[in-house]
Amino acid sequence: MADDPGTPRVPQSVLEVTAFSPDARNDPHPPLEALRHNCPVLRDEMAKTWFLTRYADIRET
């Protein structure tokens, strides 16, 4: 799926936002807002998990 030409690329800065980063731990709101804006549904292959950041997307699943 990640190699699908129709799949948008996620900016590296968005991928660096994790629950383990000090900035996200200190104030999670700005990184979460960036995810909601740039990539509201994100698959993290390392963690083998999905991040859904918008309530409407979660309700659809």
PDB file of N, CA, C and O in Angstrom, chain B, residues numbered from 101:
ATOM      1  N   MET B 101       0.812  -1.187   0.000  1.00  0.00           N
ATOM      2  CA  MET B 101       0.000   0.000   0.000  1.00  0.00           C
ATOM      3  C   MET B 101       0.859   1.256   0.000  1.00  0.00           C
ATOM      4  O   MET B 101       0.534   2.224  -0.687  1.00  0.00           O
ATOM      5  N   ALA B 102       1.951   1.256   0.758  1.00  0.00           N
ATOM      6  CA  ALA B 102       2.798   2.440   0.824  1.00  0.00           C
ATOM      7  C   ALA B 102       3.430   2.754  -0.519  1.00  0.00           C
ATOM      8  O   ALA B 102       3.763   3.908  -0.790  1.00  0.00           O
ATOM      9  N   ASP B 103       3.601   1.741  -1.370  1.00  0.00           N
ATOM     10  CA  ASP B 103       4.198   1.966  -2.678  1.00  0.00           C
ATOM     11  C   ASP B 103       3.158   2.284  -3.744  1.00  0.00           C
ATOM     12  O   ASP B 103       3.517   2.525  -4.897  1.00  0.00           O
ATOM     13  N   ASP B 104       1.906   2.289  -3.391  1.00  0.00           N
ATOM     14  CA  ASP B 104       0.827   2.624  -4.312  1.00  0.00           C
ATOM     15  C   ASP B 104       0.996   4.076  -4.745  1.00  0.00           C
ATOM     16  O   ASP B 104       1.072   4.961  -3.892  1.00  0.00           O
ATOM     17  N   PRO B 105       1.056   4.346  -6.072  1.00  0.00           N
ATOM     18  CA  PRO B 105       1.245   5.726  -6.513  1.00  0.00           C
ATOM     19  C   PRO B 105       0.117   6.650  -6.079  1.00  0.00           C
ATOM     20  O   PRO B 105       0.306   7.866  -6.048  1.00  0.00           O
ATOM     21  N   GLY B 106      -1.046   6.112  -5.745  1.00  0.00           N
ATOM     22  CA  GLY B 106      -2.155   6.941  -5.288  1.00  0.00           C
ATOM     23  C   GLY B 106      -2.100   7.259  -3.808  1.00  0.00           C
ATOM     24  O   GLY B 106      -2.897   8.053  -3.309  1.00  0.00           O
ATOM     25  N   THR B 107      -1.157   6.640  -3.102  1.00  0.00           N
ATOM     26  CA  THR B 107      -1.020   6.878  -1.673  1.00  0.00           C
ATOM     27  C   THR B 107      -0.170   8.114  -1.439  1.00  0.00           C
ATOM     28  O   THR B 107       0.983   8.157  -1.868  1.00  0.00           O
ATOM     29  N   PRO B 108      -0.719   9.131  -0.760  1.00  0.00           N
ATOM     30  CA  PRO B 108       0.073  10.343  -0.537  1.00  0.00           C
ATOM     31  C   PRO B 108       1.234  10.071   0.405  1.00  0.00           C
ATOM     32  O   PRO B 108       1.119   9.276   1.337  1.00  0.00           O
ATOM     33  N   ARG B 109       2.335  10.728   0.157  1.00  0.00           N
ATOM     34  CA  ARG B 109       3.508  10.614   1.015  1.00  0.00           C
ATOM     35  C   ARG B 109       3.306  11.489   2.244  1.00  0.00           C
ATOM     36  O   ARG B 109       2.760  12.589   2.156  1.00  0.00           O
ATOM     37  N   VAL B 110       3.744  10.998   3.364  1.00  0.00           N
ATOM     38  CA  VAL B 110       3.620  11.724   4.620  1.00  0.00           C
ATOM     39  C   VAL B 110       4.923  12.466   4.868  1.00  0.00           C
ATOM     40  O   VAL B 110       5.995  11.871   4.767  1.00  0.00           O
ATOM     41  N   PRO B 111       4.853  13.761   5.195  1.00  0.00           N
ATOM     42  CA  PRO B 111       6.084  14.499   5.486  1.00  0.00           C
ATOM     43  C   PRO B 111       6.847  13.858   6.638  1.00  0.00           C
ATOM     44  O   PRO B 111       6.244  13.400   7.609  1.00  0.00           O
ATOM     45  N   GLN B 112       8.161  13.828   6.533  1.00  0.00           N
ATOM     46  CA  GLN B 112       8.998  13.219   7.566  1.00  0.00           C
ATOM     47  C   GLN B 112       8.730  13.844   8.926  1.00  0.00           C
ATOM     48  O   GLN B 112       8.753  13.147   9.941  1.00  0.00           O
ATOM     49  N   SER B 113       8.474  15.159   8.965  1.00  0.00           N
ATOM     50  CA  SER B 113       8.221  15.823  10.244  1.00  0.00           C
ATOM     51  C   SER B 113       6.994  15.245  10.932  1.00  0.00           C
ATOM     52  O   SER B 113       6.941  15.191  12.160  1.00  0.00           O
ATOM     53  N   VAL B 114       6.011  14.814  10.156  1.00  0.00           N
ATOM     54  CA  VAL B 114       4.819  14.199  10.740  1.00  0.00           C
ATOM     55  C   VAL B 114       5.161  12.824  11.285  1.00  0.00           C
ATOM     56  O   VAL B 114       4.680  12.439  12.350  1.00  0.00           O
ATOM     57  N   LEU B 115       5.989  12.082  10.560  1.00  0.00           N
ATOM     58  CA  LEU B 115       6.359  10.739  11.007  1.00  0.00           C
ATOM     59  C   LEU B 115       7.186  10.763  12.286  1.00  0.00           C
ATOM     60  O   LEU B 115       7.192   9.788  13.037  1.00  0.00           O
ATOM     61  N   GLU B 116       7.880  11.860  12.540  1.00  0.00           N
ATOM     62  CA  GLU B 116       8.715  11.958  13.729  1.00  0.00           C
ATOM     63  C   GLU B 116       7.905  12.239  14.985  1.00  0.00           C
ATOM     64  O   GLU B 116       8.438  12.176  16.092  1.00  0.00           O
ATOM     65  N   VAL B 117       6.633  12.546  14.827  1.00  0.00           N
ATOM     66  CA  VAL B 117       5.768  12.791  15.972  1.00  0.00           C
ATOM     67  C   VAL B 117       5.369  11.441  16.550  1.00  0.00           C
ATOM     68  O   VAL B 117       4.633  10.677  15.926  1.00  0.00           O
ATOM     69  N   THR B 118       5.856  11.165  17.727  1.00  0.00           N
ATOM     70  CA  THR B 118       5.507   9.905  18.379  1.00  0.00           C
ATOM     71  C   THR B 118       5.203  10.165  19.845  1.00  0.00           C
ATOM     72  O   THR B 118       5.519  11.224  20.386  1.00  0.00           O
ATOM     73  N   ALA B 119       4.599   9.198  20.459  1.00  0.00           N
ATOM     74  CA  ALA B 119       4.309   9.308  21.886  1.00  0.00           C
ATOM     75  C   ALA B 119       5.586   9.320  22.710  1.00  0.00           C
ATOM     76  O   ALA B 119       5.569   9.690  23.884  1.00  0.00           O
ATOM     77  N   PHE B 120       6.703   8.912  22.092  1.00  0.00           N
ATOM     78  CA  PHE B 120       7.964   8.835  22.814  1.00  0.00           C
ATOM     79  C   PHE B 120       8.810  10.096  22.675  1.00  0.00           C
ATOM     80  O   PHE B 120       9.819  10.236  23.367  1.00  0.00           O
ATOM     81  N   SER B 121       8.422  11.007  21.802  1.00  0.00           N
ATOM     82  CA  SER B 121       9.221  12.220  21.642  1.00  0.00           C
ATOM     83  C   SER B 121       8.951  13.162  22.816  1.00  0.00           C
ATOM     84  O   SER B 121       7.806  13.292  23.251  1.00  0.00           O
ATOM     85  N   PRO B 122       9.985  13.815  23.328  1.00  0.00           N
ATOM     86  CA  PRO B 122       9.806  14.717  24.471  1.00  0.00           C
ATOM     87  C   PRO B 122       8.801  15.831  24.187  1.00  0.00           C
ATOM     88  O   PRO B 122       8.004  16.180  25.058  1.00  0.00           O
ATOM     89  N   ASP B 123       8.833  16.389  22.982  1.00  0.00           N
ATOM     90  CA  ASP B 123       7.899  17.466  22.654  1.00  0.00           C
ATOM     91  C   ASP B 123       6.456  16.992  22.728  1.00  0.00           C
ATOM     92  O   ASP B 123       5.595  17.701  23.249  1.00  0.00           O
ATOM     93  N   ALA B 124       6.190  15.814  22.215  1.00  0.00           N
ATOM     94  CA  ALA B 124       4.824  15.284  22.233  1.00  0.00           C
ATOM     95  C   ALA B 124       4.382  14.948  23.654  1.00  0.00           C
ATOM     96  O   ALA B 124       3.210  15.110  23.996  1.00  0.00           O
ATOM     97  N   ARG B 125       5.295  14.492  24.461  1.00  0.00           N
ATOM     98  CA  ARG B 125       4.938  14.192  25.859  1.00  0.00           C
ATOM     99  C   ARG B 125       4.642  15.462  26.629  1.00  0.00           C
ATOM    100  O   ARG B 125       3.712  15.497  27.434  1.00  0.00           O
ATOM    101  N   ASN B 126       5.429  16.514  26.391  1.00  0.00           N
ATOM    102  CA  ASN B 126       5.244  17.771  27.119  1.00  0.00           C
ATOM    103  C   ASN B 126       3.984  18.504  26.696  1.00  0.00           C
ATOM    104  O   ASN B 126       3.285  19.066  27.539  1.00  0.00           O
ATOM    105  N   ASP B 127       3.686  18.508  25.413  1.00  0.00           N
ATOM    106  CA  ASP B 127       2.495  19.190  24.895  1.00  0.00           C
ATOM    107  C   ASP B 127       2.029  18.452  23.647  1.00  0.00           C
ATOM    108  O   ASP B 127       2.495  18.760  22.550  1.00  0.00           O
ATOM    109  N   PRO B 128       1.124  17.488  23.781  1.00  0.00           N
ATOM    110  CA  PRO B 128       0.716  16.660  22.644  1.00  0.00           C
ATOM    111  C   PRO B 128      -0.191  17.361  21.639  1.00  0.00           C
ATOM    112  O   PRO B 128      -0.391  16.853  20.536  1.00  0.00           O
ATOM    113  N   HIS B 129      -0.737  18.510  21.996  1.00  0.00           N
ATOM    114  CA  HIS B 129      -1.720  19.151  21.118  1.00  0.00           C
ATOM    115  C   HIS B 129      -1.159  19.616  19.773  1.00  0.00           C
ATOM    116  O   HIS B 129      -1.778  19.325  18.749  1.00  0.00           O
ATOM    117  N   PRO B 130      -0.028  20.319  19.714  1.00  0.00           N
ATOM    118  CA  PRO B 130       0.494  20.721  18.392  1.00  0.00           C
ATOM    119  C   PRO B 130       0.830  19.540  17.475  1.00  0.00           C
ATOM    120  O   PRO B 130       0.464  19.578  16.301  1.00  0.00           O
ATOM    121  N   PRO B 131       1.512  18.491  17.960  1.00  0.00           N
ATOM    122  CA  PRO B 131       1.785  17.371  17.054  1.00  0.00           C
ATOM    123  C   PRO B 131       0.511  16.662  16.596  1.00  0.00           C
ATOM    124  O   PRO B 131       0.420  16.234  15.446  1.00  0.00           O
ATOM    125  N   LEU B 132      -0.464  16.536  17.482  1.00  0.00           N
ATOM    126  CA  LEU B 132      -1.718  15.898  17.081  1.00  0.00           C
ATOM    127  C   LEU B 132      -2.464  16.745  16.058  1.00  0.00           C
ATOM    128  O   LEU B 132      -3.067  16.209  15.128  1.00  0.00           O
ATOM    129  N   GLU B 133      -2.429  18.051  16.223  1.00  0.00           N
ATOM    130  CA  GLU B 133      -3.057  18.937  15.237  1.00  0.00           C
ATOM    131  C   GLU B 133      -2.367  18.791  13.883  1.00  0.00           C
ATOM    132  O   GLU B 133      -3.032  18.785  12.847  1.00  0.00           O
ATOM    133  N   ALA B 134      -1.041  18.673  13.885  1.00  0.00           N
ATOM    134  CA  ALA B 134      -0.308  18.477  12.628  1.00  0.00           C
ATOM    135  C   ALA B 134      -0.719  17.164  11.969  1.00  0.00           C
ATOM    136  O   ALA B 134      -0.898  17.113  10.752  1.00  0.00           O
ATOM    137  N   LEU B 135      -0.869  16.110  12.757  1.00  0.00           N
ATOM    138  CA  LEU B 135      -1.321  14.835  12.201  1.00  0.00           C
ATOM    139  C   LEU B 135      -2.735  14.950  11.644  1.00  0.00           C
ATOM    140  O   LEU B 135      -3.011  14.469  10.545  1.00  0.00           O
ATOM    141  N   ARG B 136      -3.632  15.585  12.398  1.00  0.00           N
ATOM    142  CA  ARG B 136      -5.012  15.748  11.916  1.00  0.00           C
ATOM    143  C   ARG B 136      -5.041  16.488  10.591  1.00  0.00           C
ATOM    144  O   ARG B 136      -5.821  16.147   9.702  1.00  0.00           O
ATOM    145  N   HIS B 137      -4.203  17.487  10.459  1.00  0.00           N
ATOM    146  CA  HIS B 137      -4.190  18.312   9.249  1.00  0.00           C
ATOM    147  C   HIS B 137      -3.502  17.603   8.077  1.00  0.00           C
ATOM    148  O   HIS B 137      -4.023  17.601   6.962  1.00  0.00           O
ATOM    149  N   ASN B 138      -2.343  17.007   8.325  1.00  0.00           N
ATOM    150  CA  ASN B 138      -1.522  16.447   7.245  1.00  0.00           C
ATOM    151  C   ASN B 138      -1.790  14.984   6.932  1.00  0.00           C
ATOM    152  O   ASN B 138      -1.652  14.553   5.787  1.00  0.00           O
ATOM    153  N   CYS B 139      -2.168  14.234   7.931  1.00  0.00           N
ATOM    154  CA  CYS B 139      -2.323  12.792   7.737  1.00  0.00           C
ATOM    155  C   CYS B 139      -3.256  12.244   8.817  1.00  0.00           C
ATOM    156  O   CYS B 139      -2.789  11.641   9.783  1.00  0.00           O
ATOM    157  N   PRO B 140      -4.556  12.443   8.668  1.00  0.00           N
ATOM    158  CA  PRO B 140      -5.486  12.052   9.732  1.00  0.00           C
ATOM    159  C   PRO B 140      -5.546  10.548   9.989  1.00  0.00           C
ATOM    160  O   PRO B 140      -5.926  10.125  11.081  1.00  0.00           O
ATOM    161  N   VAL B 141      -5.177   9.739   9.000  1.00  0.00           N
ATOM    162  CA  VAL B 141      -5.109   8.287   9.174  1.00  0.00           C
ATOM    163  C   VAL B 141      -3.695   7.863   8.798  1.00  0.00           C
ATOM    164  O   VAL B 141      -3.273   8.028   7.653  1.00  0.00           O
ATOM    165  N   LEU B 142      -2.973   7.322   9.758  1.00  0.00           N
ATOM    166  CA  LEU B 142      -1.559   7.008   9.557  1.00  0.00           C
ATOM    167  C   LEU B 142      -1.275   5.583  10.011  1.00  0.00           C
ATOM    168  O   LEU B 142      -1.667   5.188  11.110  1.00  0.00           O
ATOM    169  N   ARG B 143      -0.604   4.822   9.179  1.00  0.00           N
ATOM    170  CA  ARG B 143      -0.155   3.470   9.538  1.00  0.00           C
ATOM    171  C   ARG B 143       1.308   3.557   9.938  1.00  0.00           C
ATOM    172  O   ARG B 143       2.146   3.990   9.147  1.00  0.00           O
ATOM    173  N   ASP B 144       1.615   3.150  11.156  1.00  0.00           N
ATOM    174  CA  ASP B 144       2.990   3.106  11.640  1.00  0.00           C
ATOM    175  C   ASP B 144       3.465   1.665  11.533  1.00  0.00           C
ATOM    176  O   ASP B 144       3.061   0.813  12.325  1.00  0.00           O
ATOM    177  N   GLU B 145       4.325   1.391  10.554  1.00  0.00           N
ATOM    178  CA  GLU B 145       4.793   0.028  10.312  1.00  0.00           C
ATOM    179  C   GLU B 145       5.677  -0.483  11.446  1.00  0.00           C
ATOM    180  O   GLU B 145       5.651  -1.672  11.762  1.00  0.00           O
ATOM    181  N   MET B 146       6.459   0.403  12.061  1.00  0.00           N
ATOM    182  CA  MET B 146       7.329  -0.040  13.154  1.00  0.00           C
ATOM    183  C   MET B 146       6.505  -0.493  14.355  1.00  0.00           C
ATOM    184  O   MET B 146       6.812  -1.512  14.975  1.00  0.00           O
ATOM    185  N   ALA B 147       5.468   0.257  14.680  1.00  0.00           N
ATOM    186  CA  ALA B 147       4.622  -0.082  15.826  1.00  0.00           C
ATOM    187  C   ALA B 147       3.515  -1.061  15.449  1.00  0.00           C
ATOM    188  O   ALA B 147       2.806  -1.574  16.314  1.00  0.00           O
ATOM    189  N   LYS B 148       3.374  -1.319  14.133  1.00  0.00           N
ATOM    190  CA  LYS B 148       2.315  -2.210  13.644  1.00  0.00           C
ATOM    191  C   LYS B 148       0.940  -1.758  14.138  1.00  0.00           C
ATOM    192  O   LYS B 148       0.146  -2.552  14.643  1.00  0.00           O
ATOM    193  N   THR B 149       0.685  -0.460  13.978  1.00  0.00           N
ATOM    194  CA  THR B 149      -0.578   0.091  14.452  1.00  0.00           C
ATOM    195  C   THR B 149      -1.049   1.219  13.546  1.00  0.00           C
ATOM    196  O   THR B 149      -0.284   1.741  12.735  1.00  0.00           O
ATOM    197  N   TRP B 150      -2.290   1.582  13.691  1.00  0.00           N
ATOM    198  CA  TRP B 150      -2.882   2.699  12.964  1.00  0.00           C
ATOM    199  C   TRP B 150      -3.113   3.838  13.937  1.00  0.00           C
ATOM    200  O   TRP B 150      -3.420   3.611  15.107  1.00  0.00           O
ATOM    201  N   PHE B 151      -2.964   5.071  13.452  1.00  0.00           N
ATOM    202  CA  PHE B 151      -3.320   6.261  14.212  1.00  0.00           C
ATOM    203  C   PHE B 151      -4.458   6.948  13.473  1.00  0.00           C
ATOM    204  O   PHE B 151      -4.312   7.325  12.310  1.00  0.00           O
ATOM    205  N   LEU B 152      -5.572   7.108  14.137  1.00  0.00           N
ATOM    206  CA  LEU B 152      -6.703   7.853  13.588  1.00  0.00           C
ATOM    207  C   LEU B 152      -6.895   9.065  14.481  1.00  0.00           C
ATOM    208  O   LEU B 152      -7.102   8.925  15.686  1.00  0.00           O
ATOM    209  N   THR B 153      -6.828  10.248  13.900  1.00  0.00           N
ATOM    210  CA  THR B 153      -6.810  11.454  14.719  1.00  0.00           C
ATOM    211  C   THR B 153      -8.079  12.282  14.621  1.00  0.00           C
ATOM    212  O   THR B 153      -8.202  13.310  15.288  1.00  0.00           O
ATOM    213  N   ARG B 154      -9.027  11.845  13.793  1.00  0.00           N
ATOM    214  CA  ARG B 154     -10.286  12.592  13.684  1.00  0.00           C
ATOM    215  C   ARG B 154     -11.440  11.700  14.126  1.00  0.00           C
ATOM    216  O   ARG B 154     -11.536  10.542  13.718  1.00  0.00           O
ATOM    217  N   TYR B 155     -12.292  12.238  14.944  1.00  0.00           N
ATOM    218  CA  TYR B 155     -13.425  11.494  15.483  1.00  0.00           C
ATOM    219  C   TYR B 155     -14.287  10.909  14.370  1.00  0.00           C
ATOM    220  O   TYR B 155     -14.713   9.758  14.464  1.00  0.00           O
ATOM    221  N   ALA B 156     -14.547  11.674  13.328  1.00  0.00           N
ATOM    222  CA  ALA B 156     -15.394  11.198  12.225  1.00  0.00           C
ATOM    223  C   ALA B 156     -14.792   9.960  11.561  1.00  0.00           C
ATOM    224  O   ALA B 156     -15.526   9.045  11.188  1.00  0.00           O
ATOM    225  N   ASP B 157     -13.472   9.919  11.409  1.00  0.00           N
ATOM    226  CA  ASP B 157     -12.819   8.749  10.816  1.00  0.00           C
ATOM    227  C   ASP B 157     -12.986   7.521  11.707  1.00  0.00           C
ATOM    228  O   ASP B 157     -13.195   6.413  11.212  1.00  0.00           O
ATOM    229  N   ILE B 158     -12.896   7.717  13.002  1.00  0.00           N
ATOM    230  CA  ILE B 158     -13.039   6.607  13.936  1.00  0.00           C
ATOM    231  C   ILE B 158     -14.471   6.085  13.911  1.00  0.00           C
ATOM    232  O   ILE B 158     -14.689   4.874  13.947  1.00  0.00           O
ATOM    233  N   ARG B 159     -15.431   6.970  13.852  1.00  0.00           N
ATOM    234  CA  ARG B 159     -16.836   6.563  13.818  1.00  0.00           C
ATOM    235  C   ARG B 159     -17.158   5.751  12.565  1.00  0.00           C
ATOM    236  O   ARG B 159     -18.047   4.901  12.596  1.00  0.00           O
ATOM    237  N   GLU B 160     -16.448   6.000  11.465  1.00  0.00           N
ATOM    238  CA  GLU B 160     -16.691   5.282  10.215  1.00  0.00           C
ATOM    239  C   GLU B 160     -16.193   3.846  10.268  1.00  0.00           C
ATOM    240  O   GLU B 160     -16.668   3.003   9.507  1.00  0.00           O
ATOM    241  N   THR B 161     -15.240   3.549  11.157  1.00  0.00           N
ATOM    242  CA  THR B 161     -14.655   2.207  11.194  1.00  0.00           C
ATOM    243  C   THR B 161     -15.488   1.231  11.977  1.00  0.00           C
ATOM    244  O   THR B 161     -15.121   0.062  12.095  1.00  0.00           O
TER     245      THR B 161
END
